Amino acid sequence: MGPMFVRTRLFGALILAALSASATAQTATLSRDDYARAERFVSFNTTPLVDHAVTSVNWLDGTHFWYRDHDASGDHYLRYDTATGQASPLFDQARMATALEKSGVKKVEANKLGITGFETLTDGRLGIERGGKHYICDAKGDDCTAQQDKEPGVVSPDKRSEAFIRDWNLWVRDIASGKETQLTTDGVENYGYATDNAGWKHTDAAILVWSPDSSQIATFQQDQRKTGDMYLVSTNVGHPKLEQWKYPLPGDDNVTMIERVVIHVADKHVVRLQMPADQHRSSLCDDISCGRDGGWDDVKWSGDSKSLAFVSTSRDHKQEWFRLADPQTGNVRTVFDEKVKTYFESGNDMVNWHYLPDTDEAIWFSERDGWGQLYLYSLKTGKLEHAITQGEGNVTQVLRVDPATRTIWFRGVGKEKGVDPYYQQFYKIGFDGKHATLLTPEAADHTISLSDDGRFFVDAYSTPTTPTITVLRDAQDGHTLHQVAKADISRLTAAGWQAPQPFTVKARDGKTDLYGLMFKPTHFDPSKKYPIVDYIYPGPQTGSVGSRSFSAGHGDHQALAELGFIVVAIDGMGTPWRSKAFHDAYFERIEDNTLPDQVAGLKELGKRYAWIDMDRVGIWGHSGGGNATVGAMFHYPDFFKVGIAESGNQDNRNYEDDWAEKWQGLLKKNPDGSSNYDKQANQSFAANLKGHLMLAHGTMDDNVPPSETLLVVDALIKANKDFDLVMIPNAHHGYGAASTYMMRRRWDYFVRYLMGAQPPKEYLLKAP
């Protein structure tokens, strides 16, 4: 009995030791120092460590531009002369700081002015934009005056007037005298002129296009009187504030419509275009205005202000009509149309059609051959003359059209063999499709700023692993004239930063290449096993990776990796920039959310790298990524163990009509009560949850209403499922001041439930 007793005791000791080791592993603790080290790699800490990264410039005229440079001593505002290749101070920054303080701004540092806009006015004074406010300064920058808050206006081409909305009507203000004139009088609540409301986005800005001679305004009277309402209630002591506005939903019988008009400014005469009301739609995005700086992209005047071209879009985005209007009579002629099986888009990144009235032609963008191409149409016959671009790859942005030389300058992707298909490059081509010229030969992502006269362009090029080089080039052949700046990342690398790792994996079909970025800890040890976190944004209007230009931070991807994770982002099928078929991959099946590709890609990475622990896979995303995260946890419950879903549009029947009806189609109800939207409703699959899920939403989110997340909460409660919920009072779609709190909660959640460790209690992340 003695030896057996010894063996039994030894076996028991081994079991206890194994259990003790397992318990120790599960209760490993990350320290505040671990979090502090990770915090150093959040983008708001890494971006300032990159010196001389000039990624955009602002042209003052055909030969000069201004830009903000940055180095260890702070920001420098410079004026560049293309003739000499020399930069000089744009203004005296110390004097400007003093002048801004005298105007009422507190604690302005000369090396941190925060100026985002600059112009020289016709009288020689300076116009400055800072912190969302406008200042007028004298020519030397000694004295600045803050302009009183007024309704946001659209400045006329002659810079003498600006048009704005007041009480649902359109007004103009004389910029010199401040005199205001009311142009329309019949605008009433929810039936106003130039009003900006797409449901998910609503502002006080005016949507309109001035004629080149500043005598007329093309706009609309927007009818949303029968459109359904959205409601949000503030969190505060005392009576809450109710926010109420028009927010159309998929399947609504009554949605917002526009009645197109031209307003003659001098006599206040309103000409209504002779056509039925149009859908509140764009040929590209899910708002009537897609431009980053406002405007109305699908309306273009002739140079002589005598005619107007515009494109109308069907409610389901499947048909476009190119039309011409007479601004004097309101007569409208439909010149041609295009109808597609899935959805039409007029570009990959901007509305790319152009009106050529002098030759009765139009440049039209279409994906009819499977790629984003340009075509030349006759406006006399409405017939296609010929294709301008051909072959693989997409035109993404038409930046200049010169009718005199019949030349087009455009950005494009996927046109060069052996180059990452997401790298944007710059080309020119003739209207006849001949003399196609690559103007930016470097295999990199190129950001372009063309001079006003089209003779030069500034090219800022980089990759995810190589910092930005900014050069001035000749727009005819692309040869480099001067180097403007070269980014220096020595301070960044001294802080321990490392570049992400680009990778490719195969899609769900086992054939198509998918592109992604991987972030590893700087203390990476290939002998260890790391949990992996998949950051997801499923599109269909963009992807998970984002820009392919150099970035020092990529949000908090590297910071999260630093805690002991592998973090990846993969652009799955159904996202843009590739072929039309690639983009259409899950049309009318938005519950797909690229998830089959995410799973396939992650499994391939797991086989490729032994240091990835495929038993510990997490996922997170915001907005559409929040939707995809919940879908991942419900549809792949054995694969994804932890998910964090922020502000997700969990059932698109409760999201704005334009976005949902473009990607999922018009809502169709069947006799049995089911519909084509049933499978995309995440709450219907809540009973499948097995892992740890955290839901988060801002209570005043006027883009994706918080009820979207509460639909899932309700279903999880009814299914008797455990989950975590963070509701951020009074936060909108972005979390504002609470963003760092939510970031810390994400880190804690993945550390606790995916890594199996203990995070430091209530670590305080601090944004600068």
N, C-alpha and C positions, 0 to 999 in steps of 0.2 A: 504493500500500500504506500510505502514511503516514496519511491520514485514516481509513481502515478500522481501522488499528492503534489510533489515538486513540479511536475510537468503542468498540472492543473493550475497551480499558483503562477507559474511562468506565463502560461497562456492568458490567464486573467490579467496579469500585469501588462502584457503586450496589448490586450484589448483596451485597458484603461489608458495606456500611453497613447494609443491611436486616437481614442476619443478625446483625450486631452489636447493632442496636437490639432485635431480637427476643430475643437472648440476655440483653440488659440487662433487658428487661421481665420475662423469666422468672426472673431472679435478683435482682429488687428485694428489699430487706431491710426488714422491719419492726423498729423499734428497741425497746429496753426501755421507752423513753418512750411509744411507741405502745401497748404493752401496759399500762403504768401508767395511761394515760389511759382505756383501755377498762375496766380494773379498777375505776375510780371508779364505773362504772355497773352493777356487779353488785349484786343486790338487797341483800346484806348491808351494802353501803356506802351505798346510796341510801335505804333504808327509814328509818334513823335521822335522816335530814335532813327528814323530814315531821313537822311539829309539830301537836299537838292533833288527830290522826286517831283519834278514838274510834270503833272499828268494832264493839265488843261491850261489853255491860254484864252485871253479875251482880246479880239482884234479891235483896235481903235480906228484904223483906216487900212488902206491897202499895203502899207509898209511898216506899221507899228502895232504892237500888241502889248498888253500888260499881263502880269502873272504874279502869283505869290510863291516865293521860294522859302525854304525853311532849312535851318541848321541848328546846331547846339545853342546858338545865341538867340534864336527866336525866328520870327517871320520877317521877310523882306519883300516889299512891294516894288516891283521893277517894271520899267518900260523898255521894250526891246526895239531896236532899230534894225530892220532887215537889211538895209543897205550896208551898214558897217559891221553887223553882227555883234554889236555891243549893247549891254544893258546898263541902265542908269536908274537912280531912284525915281519912283513914280511921283512921290511927294516927300516932304520932310516928315518922317514918322513921329519924331518927338513933338514937333509943332502940332501935328494932327492929333496926337494923344491929348495934348493940352487943350486944344480947341474942342475936342469931344467932351472932355471933362467940364469945360466951361458951359457947354450946352446942356449939361445935366447928367451925363453918363458918369457913373461912379468908378473910380479906380481903373483907369485905362492905362495899360502898360504899352510903351512905344513898340516893344518887340512882340506884343500879343494884341494887336489892334482888333482882330476879328472881323476885318472888312471883307465882305463877300461880293460887293458890287461897286463899280467905279465908272464914271463917265464925265467927260468935259461938256458942259452945257453950251448952248449957242452964245451966251453972253460971257463965256470964259470961266464961270464959276464951276465948282466941282459937285457932282452928285455922288453921294456915298450911301451904300447899304451896309448896315451893321445890326446884327441881332434882330432882324425882321423889321427894322425901322429905317426910314430914309432921312438923310441929312443933306443940307445944302451948305457948302463951304466956299469961302472966297478962294481966289485963284492960288494964293500962297498957302492955304490951309491953316491960316491963323484964327479964323473965326468960323464956327459951324452952328447951324440952327436946325434943331430937330423939327421935321415937318409934322404938323398935326395929323393924327390918325383920320384918314378919310376912307371912303369906300374904294376898294382896289379898282384901278382903272387900266384901260388898254390905250396906250399912247398912239396917236396917229403918225403916219409916216413922216409928215412935216414937223413933228414934235411940237405942234402948237396946241393940240387938244388931247384930252383923254376921255374915253367913254366909260361910264360906270352905271351901276344899277342903284336905284333908290325907290323904295316902295313899289317894287315889281315893274317899274318903268325904266327906260333907258334915258340917261342924261349925258351931256358933254360938259366938260370943264375947260375953260381957257387957261392954259398953264401959266401964262405970264400974269394975267390979271386975277385969276381965280374965279372969274364970272362963270356961273353955272346956268345951263339951258336945258330944259326938259324937252326931249325929242318925242316921246310917246306919252299918251294920256290914258289909254284904255287897258293898261296892265293892271291886273287885280291879283289877289292872293291865289297862288298856285296856277296862275295863268299869266305869267310875267314874261318880260323880254330878256333874252340873253342869259337866263338864270342857269346856274350850274348845280344840277342835282342828278346824280346817277344812282341814288339810293345809298350805295356803299361809300360814296364820296359826295360831299355837298359843301360848297363854299359860297362866299359872297362875290366871287370873281365873275366877270362878264365874259361870256363866250361869244366872240364876234371876230370879223375880219374887216379891217379898213380897206377901202380901195386905195390904190397907189397914189392917187391925187388927193387923198384925204377928204373927199367930198361925200363919200357914201359909206355905209356900214352894212355888211351882210351879216344877218343874225337870224333869230327865230323868236316866235312867241311859244313858250313851252306850256303845254296843257297837261297838268297833272291833277286836275280837279277831281277826277274819279279814281286816281291811283290810291292804293291802300297805304295806311300809315304804319310807321315804326315808332316804338316808344321805349325810352330809357328813363330811369329814375335815379337821381343822385343819392349819395350816402352822406348825410350830415345831421347835425343836431337841429331840430326844428323841422318845419315843413320841407319836404324834399322838392327838388326842382325836376319838373317833367320836361324831357326833351322829346319833341314830336316832329316828324318830318315824313315826307313821301318816300316810300321804299317799295317799289314793285317786286313781286315774287313770281317765280315760274308758274305758268298756268293761269295767271290772273287774266280775267276777261278785259279789264281796263288797265292799261299800262301807259306810261308817259309817252306823249307824242310831241312832235315839233311842227310848227307852221312856219315855213321859211319866208323871210321878208328881207327887203333892202330898204334902208332908211336914208333918205337924202337929207344931209345935215343942214344945209343952208335954209331950206324951207320946211324942214321937219316932216316932209312927205314920206309916208310909209307905202311902199309897193309890195303887195303880197304876191309871191310866186304862184302862178296858176297851175296848181297841182294839189292832190290830196295831202293831208298831213302825213309826215314821214315818221318812221320809227326813230326813237332816240337811240341811235346806233352809230358806230364807227366802222369803217372798213378794216380796222385792225384790232382795237382794244375793247374793253368792256366799259367804255365811257364815250361820250360824243367827242371829247377832247383827249387826245393821247399824248400831246407834246409835253415835254418836261417843263417848258416855260409857258404853258397855257396855249391859247390859240385854238383854231378850229381847223384841223388838219385836212379834212375832206372838202374844203371850200377854197378855191383859188381864183383870183381876179386876173383879167388880162392886163397887160402893161399899160394900156390906154384907158383903163377903168370903164370900158364900154361893154364888157361882157363878163359873165361869171360861170365858172365850171364847178360842178359839185358831184359827189358820189352819194347815192342813197343805198342803204343796206337793209335787207329783209330782217324781220324779227329773229329768225333762226340763223342768220349770218351765212345763208347758203346762196344768196343771190345779190349781185351788185348792179347798179344802173349808173352809167356815166351820163351826166346831163349838162346842158348849157342853158343859161337863162339870160334874158334881156333885162337889165336892172331898171330900165325906163318903163317897160310895159308889163313886166312880170311873166312874159311868155317863156315857156320851158319846152325844150326838145330833148328827148331821150336819144342819145347817139348810138350807144351799144350797151350790152349787158353781158354778164357772165354768171353762169349758174354751176354750182359744184355739188358733189354728193355728200361731202362732210361739212366743211366750213371754209369760207374764203378769208384770206388775210392779204392785205395790200403791202406787206413787207414782213421782214423778220424782226425789225427793231424800230421802224418808223414807217409812216404812210409814204409810199414811194411813187405814186402816180404824179404826172406833171402835165400841165396844160400849155400847149404851144399854139396860141391863137394866130400868130403871124403867118404860120404855114398850115393852119387848119389841121393840126396833128395833136396827138396825145401820146405820152409815154405811159404804158400800163404795166403793172406788176401782176404776175400770175404764177401759180404753181401747177399749171395744167400739164406740164411734162414731167412732174415729179420733183422739180426743183424750183426755187424762187428765181424767175427770169424776168427780163424786161422785154416789152413788145412795143412796136410802133403802130399806132392806129391812125386812120384817116378820119377826121371829123366831118368831112363832106359826105362820105359814103357810110361811115360807121363800120368799115371793114378793116380787118387786120392787114397791114402792109407787109410786115415781116417780123421775125424774132430778132432782137438785138443781141441778147446774151444767150448762150447755149452751153450744154454739157453739165457735168456734175458740179455741185456747189451752188450756193445761194447768194443772190444780191441781198444785202441786209439794210444798207442805208444809201440812198441816192443823195449825195451831198451837194452836187452842183450840176446844172444843165445849162449849156451854152448854145442857144439856138443859132447864133451867128456862125460858129465853127461846127455845129452839129456834133457836139461832144458831151459825154456824160462822165462824171467822176463818181465812183461809188465804192463803199466798203463791201467786202464779200467774205464768205467762209467756205471752206471745203473745196476750193478750186485748184489748189496746188498739191500734187502727189507727194506723199511722204511728210506732209505738214499736218499737225494737229488740226482736225476739222473744225475746232472751235476758235482757232486763232483768226481774228479779223485782220484782213489785209486790204490795201487800197489800190484801186484800178481806175483806168480811164478807157473809154471805148467810143467809137463813132456811132452815130444813129444807124448807120448801115451795118453795124455789127463787125466792122473791120477795125484793124489797128488796136486790138485789145492790148493794153500795156499794164504790167504789174509795176506799181510805183514804189512799193515797199518790199524789197526782196528778202529782208530778214525773216527767218522762221520764228515769228513772235506774234503777240497780240498787239495790234496797232490802233491807237486812239488818235483821231485826225481832227485838226482845226484848220479849215480853209480860210485864206484871207478874203476880205470883202470883194476884191476884184478877181479872185480865182487864180492869181499868178503864183502864189506860194501856199504851202501848208506846213503846219507844225505837226510832227509825228512823234508821239510818245509811245515807245514800244518796249515790251517786257514779256516775261513768261511767269508762271507761278514760282519759278526757282531763280530767275535772274531779274535784278532790279531795273528800273526804268532808265532808258536813254532817250533824251528829247532832242530832236534835230529840226532844223528848218530845211525844207526841200523845195525844189522847183516842181510846180504842178504839171509841167509838160512831160518831163522824163523821169522825175523822181530823184534826180541826183541831189546829194546833200550839199547845201550851201554853208551852213554853220551848225555847230553843236550848241544847243541852247543850255542844256544841263545834263549831268550824269549822276544818277542817284548813288549815294555812298551809304552802305549799310554797315560800316565798321562799328559804329556805336551799337547797332542792333545785334550784331554777332558777338560783340563783347559782352552783351547781356545774356548770352547763352542761346539766342534764337537759332533755330534751324528751319530750313525750307521744307514744305510738305513734299511728299513723294507722289508724283503722277503715276497712274497705273491704268491698264486696260483689262477688262474681263469680258466674257461672252454674255450676251443677253439670254433671255428665256429660250430663244430659238436655237441656242448653241452655235450660232453663226455670226450674229451682229456684234461688232465691237462696241463696248460701252467704256466711257472715259470717266475717271474719278481722281480724287486726291486723298492721300492717306497722311494722317498726322500721328507721329509716334512720340513717346516721352523723350526728352533730351538725355535721360539716363537709361535709355533702352538697353535691355539685356536679352539677347536672342535665346538664352537658355531658359528664360521664364515663360510663363503662359499669361497672356493678357486678355481681359474681356474686351469686346469690340462694341463700339457705339456707332450706329448708322444715322447720320444727320440726313433728313429727307425733306425735299420740297418737290412734289410730283408734277408741278406744272398744272395744266398743259402750257401755260404762257411763259414759263421759265423753268430752270432745273435746280438741282441741289448744289452744284458746284459754284454757280455764279460766274462772274467775270474770270477770264483766263489771264488777266493782267496781274502784275506782281502785287501782293498784299502782305503786309507784315503781320496781320493778325487773323484774318478769316473769322471774325467774331471771337468766340471763345473756344474754337476747335483745338488749337494748340494748348490752351490752358487746361481744358478737360483732359487731353492726352497726358499732360504733365502729371496728373494725379495718378496715373497708372493704367491708362486705357489706350487702345488703338481707336482712333476716330476716323471715319471715312465718309465721303460724300460721293455719290454715284449718280450720273445723269442717265436715267432709264429711258426706255422706249415710251414715247408719248410726250416727250419734251422737245422744244424747238431747236433750230439751228442745223439739223441734219436734213434728210430727205423728207418729202411730204408723207411718204409711207411710214417713216419712222415716227413722225409727229402724230399721225393718225392712229397709232397703235391701239389706243383704247378709247377711240371716239364712241360716244354714247354708252360707255362702260366705265364711268369715272371712278367706280369703286376699285378698279384695277390699281390706280395710283402708282404705277411702276413697280408695285410690290413683287410680282414674279421676277423682275429683273434685279431688284434689291436682294432677294433671297438667292438667286442664281449667282450673282456677283459675290456675295458674302461667302457662299459655300466654296466658290473657286478660290477666293483669297485664303480661306481656311485650309484648303488642300495645298496651296502654294507655300504657305508660311506656317510652320509648326508652332510658332509662338503665339498664334491666335487661338484663343479658347472658344471653340464653337458651341460649347455648352453655356456660354455666358454672352448672349447677344442682346444688345439694347438698341433702342431707336428713339429719336425725338425730332420734333419739328414744330413750326409755328404757322398758323393760318392754314393754308392748304397742307402744310407739313403736319399740323395738328390733326387734320382729318386723316391723313395717311397713317399717322402713328396709331390712332385708334383702330383703323382698319387693319393694320399689321397685327395688333394685339388680339383682335377678334377673329381674323381670318387665318392667321399663322400662329396660334397660341402655343404650339410646342416648339416653335423656332425662336420667337422673340420673347425674352423673359422679363424685360423691363421697358416700359415706354413712358415718355413724358410728352403730353399733347397740349400745346398752347394755342388758345384762341382758334380752334378748328371749326370750319364750316361742316359740321357733322352730318347734316341733312340739307342738301342744296335746294330742297323745296322751301327752306327758310332763309335762303341766301338770295341776293339780288338777281333779277330775271336775266339780265344781259349775259353775265358770266355763265350761269347754269345752262341757259337755253342754247348757248353757243357750243358748249362741250358735251352736254347730255341730250340736246335736242329739245323740242317743244314737249311739254308735259302731255302725255296721252293716257287717259284713264280707260280701263277696260270695263266691260259690263259687270265683272265680278268684284269691282272695286279696286283691283290692283292697278299698277301703273308702271311705266318704264323707268320711274325714279325709285322704285322700292328697294332694289339691290344696293343702291348707293347710300341708303340711310343707315349709318353706323349703329344707331341705337337698336336696330332690329336684331343685331348679332351680339348683344352684350352678354348673353348667357355663355358665350364661348370663352370668356376671359379666364385665364389661368395664372398669368403672371402679375407683376406689380405695375399698376397704372396710376400715374398722376395726371390730373386734368387741371388746367389753369385758364383763367379768362379775366379780362378787365370788365368791370360792371358797367362802364359807359362806352363800350366798344360799339361805335357807330358804323363800322365796316362789317364785321361778322358779329351779329348781336349775341350777347351772352346766353340767350335762350338756346343757342345751338349746342353749347356744352351741357346745359341743363337737361336737354333731351336725353343725352347719354347718361347723365347722373340719375335721372328718373328710371331709366331702363336697368341700370346696374343695381339700384336699390330694389327694384321689383324682382331682379334675378338673384337677390341676396348675395351680391358680390362685394368683396372688400376693394376699396380704391382710395386714392387720396385726391383732395380737391383744394385748390388755391384760387379764391376769388379776390381780385385786387380792386378795392373800392375806388371808383371814379377814374380808373385807368381806361384809356382807349385801346386801339388795336395794338399799338406799341405801349409798353408799360411805363414809359417816362421815368420818373424818379425811382420807381420800384423795379426797374430793369435789373439792377445789380442784385437786388433781393431775390428775384426770380432766378437769376443765374446761379446764385449760391444754392438755392433750393434744388436746382437741377443737379449740381455737383453732388450735393448731399445724397440725393435720391439714387444716383448711379453708384456712388461709393457704398452706400448702405446695402442696396439690394442687388446690384450687379457684381460689384467687387467683393461684397460680403465683409466689408470693413466698417469701422465706426468713424464718421466725420467729426471734425472739431465742432463743438457746440456753438451755433450762431456766429460763425465767422463773418466779419463785416467786410464786404467788398466795397471799395471806394473808387468811384470814377473821378477823374481829375475835375 
